[in-house]
Amino acid sequence: MSDDFSLDPQLIADTHHVGDLALCSVLLMDDARFPWLILVPRRPSLSELTDLDEADAAALTGEIRLTVKVIQALAKPDKVNVAALGNVVAQLHVHVIARFRSDPAWPSPVWGHGERKPYPPHARAQILERAAQLFAAA
C-alpha cells in the first residue's frame, strides 16, 4: 500500500477500525441504530470507483462481497444496502449497511435520518471483536 494514503478526518471521527483486508481498511460506523461497515481502499487521492485500476476494482468487488457476508452473519438483516456516495466525504469509501424492516429509517435511506447514536463502549467492543472474527474466518 502507498505511504501517501491517509484516512479522511471525518471517517476517523465517525468510525472505529475493525481491521484491514488486502485492499481496504474496514471501519465500523459508530451508529448503534444501524450495523454499518465501511470499506476504504488504501490508495491515495481516490474519489470515484473509476479512479481504481482494473486489479483494484476487482479486489474491491471481492471485498464488498465478503463484507456483505460478514454483515449478514453479524446482524442477520432483512436487507443489506451497499453504496458509494461521497457527498460529505470525498475519499472513496463503500458503505455496507444492515437494514431491518424495524429500523428507524426503513424503508428510506439511513442518511439524514435522526441523530447518530454512538455505541456504548461495551457494545462497540463486542461488535468490533465479532466482526474481526468473522473476517478472519472468511
C-alpha positions as CSV (number, residue, x, y, z in Angstrom):
1,M,0.0,0.0,0.0
2,S,1.1,3.5,-0.6
3,D,2.7,5.6,2.1
4,D,0.7,8.6,0.8
5,F,-2.6,7.1,2.0
6,S,-4.4,8.7,4.9
7,L,-7.9,8.3,6.2
8,D,-10.3,11.3,5.8
9,P,-10.7,13.1,9.2
10,Q,-14.5,12.7,9.1
11,L,-14.1,8.9,8.7
12,I,-11.7,9.0,11.6
13,A,-14.2,10.9,13.7
14,D,-17.2,8.8,12.9
15,T,-15.8,5.2,12.9
16,H,-13.7,2.6,14.6
17,H,-11.2,0.4,12.9
18,V,-12.2,-3.3,12.5
19,G,-9.2,-4.5,10.5
20,D,-7.6,-4.5,7.1
21,L,-8.3,-6.6,4.0
22,A,-5.8,-6.8,1.1
23,L,-7.1,-3.5,-0.4
24,C,-9.4,-1.9,2.1
25,S,-9.4,-0.8,5.7
26,V,-12.7,-1.9,7.3
27,L,-14.4,0.5,9.6
28,L,-17.4,0.3,11.9
29,M,-19.7,3.4,11.7
30,D,-20.3,4.5,15.3
31,D,-24.1,4.4,15.0
32,A,-25.8,1.8,17.0
33,R,-29.1,2.3,15.1
34,F,-27.7,0.5,12.0
35,P,-25.0,-2.2,11.9
36,W,-22.7,-0.5,9.3
37,L,-19.3,-1.3,7.9
38,I,-17.3,1.0,5.6
39,L,-14.6,-0.1,3.2
40,V,-11.9,2.4,2.3
41,P,-9.3,1.4,-0.3
42,R,-5.9,2.2,1.0
43,R,-4.8,4.2,-2.1
44,P,-4.2,7.9,-2.1
45,S,-6.3,10.5,-3.9
46,L,-9.3,8.4,-4.9
47,S,-12.8,9.8,-5.0
48,E,-14.6,7.7,-7.6
49,L,-14.8,3.9,-8.3
50,T,-13.5,4.7,-11.7
51,D,-10.3,6.0,-10.1
52,L,-9.3,2.4,-9.3
53,D,-7.2,0.4,-11.7
54,E,-8.7,-2.8,-13.0
55,A,-7.0,-5.0,-10.5
56,D,-8.1,-2.9,-7.5
57,A,-11.6,-2.6,-8.9
58,A,-11.8,-6.4,-9.0
59,A,-10.3,-6.6,-5.5
60,L,-12.8,-4.1,-4.2
61,T,-15.7,-6.0,-5.6
62,G,-14.5,-9.2,-3.9
63,E,-14.1,-7.3,-0.6
64,I,-17.6,-5.8,-0.9
65,R,-19.0,-9.3,-1.4
66,L,-17.0,-10.6,1.7
67,T,-18.2,-7.6,3.8
68,V,-21.9,-8.3,2.8
69,K,-21.4,-11.9,4.0
70,V,-19.9,-10.6,7.3
71,I,-22.6,-8.1,8.0
72,Q,-25.2,-10.8,7.2
73,A,-23.6,-13.1,9.8
74,L,-23.1,-10.3,12.2
75,A,-26.6,-8.8,12.2
76,K,-29.0,-11.1,10.4
77,P,-30.6,-8.2,8.5
78,D,-33.6,-8.2,6.3
79,K,-31.6,-6.4,3.6
80,V,-28.1,-5.2,3.0
81,N,-27.5,-1.8,1.4
82,V,-24.2,-1.1,-0.5
83,A,-23.4,2.4,-1.6
84,A,-20.5,4.7,-2.6
85,L,-21.8,8.3,-2.3
86,G,-19.0,10.6,-1.4
87,N,-21.2,13.7,-1.0
88,V,-19.9,14.5,2.5
89,V,-16.6,12.6,2.4
90,A,-14.9,12.8,-1.0
91,Q,-12.4,10.0,-0.3
92,L,-13.6,6.8,-2.0
93,H,-15.4,4.6,0.5
94,V,-18.1,2.0,0.3
95,H,-20.9,1.7,2.9
96,V,-22.3,-1.8,3.7
97,I,-25.3,-1.3,5.9
98,A,-27.5,-3.9,7.6
99,R,-31.2,-2.9,7.3
100,F,-34.2,-4.1,9.1
101,R,-37.9,-3.6,8.5
102,S,-38.0,-2.4,12.1
103,D,-35.1,0.1,11.9
104,P,-35.9,3.8,12.4
105,A,-35.3,4.8,8.8
106,W,-36.9,1.8,6.9
107,P,-37.6,1.9,4.0
108,S,-35.8,5.1,3.4
109,P,-32.0,5.6,3.2
110,V,-30.2,5.9,6.5
111,W,-28.6,9.3,5.6
112,G,-30.2,12.3,7.2
113,H,-32.5,10.3,9.4
114,G,-32.3,11.4,13.0
115,E,-29.3,11.7,15.2
116,R,-26.4,9.3,15.2
117,K,-26.4,7.2,18.4
118,P,-22.8,6.1,19.3
119,Y,-22.4,2.5,20.6
120,P,-21.9,2.1,24.3
121,P,-18.3,1.2,24.9
122,H,-19.0,-2.5,25.8
123,A,-21.3,-3.0,22.8
124,R,-18.8,-1.4,20.5
125,A,-16.0,-3.7,21.8
126,Q,-18.2,-6.7,21.3
127,I,-19.2,-5.9,17.7
128,L,-15.7,-5.0,16.7
129,E,-14.4,-8.3,18.1
130,R,-17.2,-10.3,16.4
131,A,-16.7,-8.5,13.1
132,A,-12.9,-9.1,13.2
133,Q,-13.5,-12.8,14.0
134,L,-15.9,-13.1,11.0
135,F,-13.5,-11.5,8.6
136,A,-10.7,-13.7,9.9
137,A,-12.8,-16.9,9.4
138,A,-13.9,-15.9,5.9
